[in-house]
């Protein structure tokens, strides 16, 4: 994917190196981290977990996801928090 014919910018989909179930694709939700093969942002699932939704509740609402995807979303969030903590040291 490119930023436009004249831009010279190349935008690529990226998978998180430790959590391949999570992708950032500029063509999907402006590159927001989403679950692979879906348009479901990780942020939304983390929000519902924080609000007390169970895995079963989330899977009923988002049938394209799996329980493994939800765990991957948590791993992704933990990695991001860890990266911020290391950068702050």
C-alpha positions as CSV (number, residue, x, y, z in Angstrom):
1,X,0.0,0.0,0.0
2,X,1.3,3.5,-0.7
3,X,0.5,6.9,0.6
4,X,-0.5,8.0,-2.9
5,X,1.0,8.0,-6.3
6,X,3.1,11.1,-5.8
7,X,3.9,10.8,-2.1
8,X,6.8,8.4,-2.2
9,X,5.6,7.0,1.1
10,X,5.1,3.2,1.4
11,X,2.7,2.1,4.2
12,X,3.0,-1.5,5.3
13,X,0.9,-3.8,7.4
14,X,2.9,-4.8,10.5
15,X,2.4,-7.7,12.8
16,X,3.5,-7.4,16.4
17,X,6.7,-9.6,16.6
18,X,5.7,-11.4,19.8
19,X,1.9,-11.3,19.2
20,X,1.3,-12.2,15.6
21,X,-2.5,-12.2,16.1
22,X,-2.3,-8.4,16.3
23,X,-1.8,-6.4,13.2
24,X,-1.4,-2.7,12.4
25,X,-2.5,-2.0,8.8
26,X,-2.9,1.7,7.7
27,X,-5.8,0.6,5.5
28,X,-7.7,-0.7,8.5
29,X,-8.8,1.7,11.2
30,X,-5.9,4.0,10.3
31,X,-3.4,1.5,11.5
32,X,-4.9,1.0,15.0
33,X,-3.8,-2.4,16.4
34,X,-6.5,-4.9,15.4
35,X,-7.0,-8.6,15.6
36,X,-5.7,-10.3,12.4
37,X,-8.4,-10.9,9.8
38,X,-10.8,-8.5,11.5
39,X,-11.5,-4.8,11.9
40,X,-11.9,-5.3,15.7
41,X,-9.5,-3.0,17.6
42,X,-7.6,-4.4,20.5
43,X,-8.5,-1.3,22.5
44,X,-12.2,-2.1,22.3
45,X,-11.7,-5.6,23.7
46,X,-9.4,-4.3,26.5
47,X,-12.1,-1.8,27.4
48,X,-14.8,-4.5,27.6
49,X,-12.6,-6.6,29.8
50,X,-11.9,-3.7,32.1
51,X,-15.7,-3.1,32.3
52,X,-16.1,-6.7,33.6
53,X,-17.2,-8.5,30.4
54,X,-16.4,-12.2,30.4
55,X,-14.6,-13.9,27.5
56,X,-17.9,-15.5,26.6
57,X,-19.7,-12.1,26.5
58,X,-17.0,-10.7,24.2
59,X,-17.1,-13.8,21.9
60,X,-20.9,-13.5,21.6
61,X,-20.6,-9.8,20.6
62,X,-17.5,-10.4,18.3
63,X,-18.0,-13.9,16.8
64,X,-15.0,-13.5,14.5
65,X,-12.7,-13.6,17.6
66,X,-11.5,-16.6,19.5
67,X,-10.6,-16.9,23.2
68,X,-7.0,-17.1,22.0
69,X,-7.4,-13.7,20.3
70,X,-8.5,-12.2,23.6
71,X,-5.4,-13.6,25.4
72,X,-3.3,-12.2,22.5
73,X,-4.8,-8.8,23.1
74,X,-3.8,-9.0,26.8
75,X,-0.3,-10.1,25.8
76,X,-0.1,-7.2,23.4
77,X,-1.2,-4.7,26.1
78,X,1.3,-6.1,28.6
79,X,4.1,-5.8,26.0
80,X,3.1,-2.2,25.3
81,X,3.1,-1.3,29.0
82,X,6.4,-3.0,29.4
83,X,7.9,-1.0,26.6
84,X,6.7,2.2,28.1
85,X,8.1,1.3,31.5
86,X,11.5,0.4,29.9
87,X,11.6,3.7,28.0
88,X,10.8,5.7,31.1
89,X,13.8,4.2,33.0
